[in-house]
Amino acid sequence: MVKYNQEVNAMWVWLFVCFIVGIAIYGIVPTIIIRKKRVRLFREGTASDCLALTFDDGPDPYYTPKLLDLLKKYGVKATFFVVGRKVERYPDIVRRMAEEGHEIGIHNYRHISNWLLPPIWLDWGVRRAAAAIERATGQRPVYYRPPWGHFNAWTPIVQKRYTTVLWSHILGDWNEKIGTMELFRRLRSSIRGGAVIVLHDNGDALGADKRAPEQMLSALELLFKDEAAKKMRWVTITELRNVQTNTQISAM
């Protein structure tokens, strides 16, 4: 009996080791390579007078409308990376995003790390999320951001259909403990030309605090009132990329 238990324990250890090695080969190594080599991805621009705000994990029925009201109040355009399942649930919010001039990209169908998604599930999820966005807005999305910035060996296939967008500044706004003023300080220190800032308008992702978007909204309003922020143009990812392209052409 003791020998049997030892064999069972050894089997579970072996399976766990195989799982970790598999995750490393399928997910962690491709993530490191794609990020380091910047393979088919955009993470910051070159413009000196504009930057992009991006929001992940929505739409949220409570926080996203508040965020849209705030952006409208200060004339700010942003890019939203939305979860397909939530788009199907709240299409009117996504439609409002598009109608008010914001850009919409894909953040998977469910908020699951690509390290855990087999190729067929990843491909199916991205296609279904894209279809949900198109039904809600009449526009086919062209941008993709994987949850947590995790890639896998299949992601380069997905990247052929979309431009993958990461970020230059990620501020930890999903953690309610940092507080409104600390988040405002981090936001203010992120203001520079070409920056791509990521925030979150939903707090139900793994590791996030459900009420964290409340302090994000408060910190964001403080930022929009700040003189340094008023000197910058807040643009969508497409606008930031176009400014980058135009700048590069002018320099040639």
Rosetta blueprint (number, residue, H / E / L):
1 M L
2 V H
3 K H
4 Y H
5 N H
6 Q H
7 E H
8 V H
9 N H
10 A H
11 M H
12 W H
13 V H
14 W H
15 L H
16 F H
17 V H
18 C H
19 F H
20 I H
21 V H
22 G H
23 I H
24 A H
25 I H
26 Y H
27 G H
28 I H
29 V H
30 P H
31 T H
32 I H
33 I H
34 I H
35 R H
36 K H
37 K H
38 R L
39 V L
40 R L
41 L E
42 F E
43 R L
44 E L
45 G L
46 T L
47 A L
48 S L
49 D L
50 C E
51 L E
52 A E
53 L E
54 T E
55 F E
56 D E
57 D L
58 G L
59 P L
60 D L
61 P L
62 Y L
63 Y H
64 T H
65 P H
66 K H
67 L H
68 L H
69 D H
70 L H
71 L H
72 K H
73 K H
74 Y L
75 G L
76 V L
77 K L
78 A L
79 T E
80 F E
81 F E
82 V E
83 V L
84 G H
85 R H
86 K H
87 V H
88 E H
89 R H
90 Y L
91 P H
92 D H
93 I H
94 V H
95 R H
96 R H
97 M H
98 A H
99 E H
100 E L
101 G L
102 H L
103 E E
104 I E
105 G E
106 I E
107 H L
108 N L
109 Y L
110 R L
111 H L
112 I L
113 S L
114 N H
115 W H
116 L H
117 L L
118 P L
119 P H
120 I H
121 W H
122 L H
123 D H
124 W H
125 G H
126 V H
127 R H
128 R H
129 A H
130 A H
131 A H
132 A H
133 I H
134 E H
135 R H
136 A H
137 T H
138 G L
139 Q L
140 R L
141 P L
142 V L
143 Y E
144 Y E
145 R L
146 P L
147 P H
148 W H
149 G H
150 H L
151 F L
152 N L
153 A L
154 W L
155 T H
156 P H
157 I H
158 V H
159 Q H
160 K L
161 R L
162 Y L
163 T E
164 T E
165 V E
166 L L
167 W L
168 S L
169 H E
170 I E
171 L L
172 G L
173 D L
174 W L
175 N L
176 E H
177 K H
178 I H
179 G L
180 T H
181 M H
182 E H
183 L H
184 F H
185 R H
186 R H
187 L H
188 R H
189 S H
190 S L
191 I L
192 R L
193 G L
194 G L
195 A L
196 V E
197 I E
198 V E
199 L E
200 H E
201 D L
202 N L
203 G L
204 D L
205 A L
206 L L
207 G L
208 A L
209 D L
210 K L
211 R L
212 A H
213 P H
214 E H
215 Q H
216 M H
217 L H
218 S H
219 A H
220 L H
221 E H
222 L H
223 L H
224 F H
225 K H
226 D L
227 E H
228 A H
229 A H
230 K H
231 K L
232 M L
233 R E
234 W E
235 V E
236 T L
237 I H
238 T H
239 E H
240 L H
241 R H
242 N H
243 V H
244 Q H
245 T H
246 N H
247 T H
248 Q H
249 I H
250 S H
251 A H
252 M L
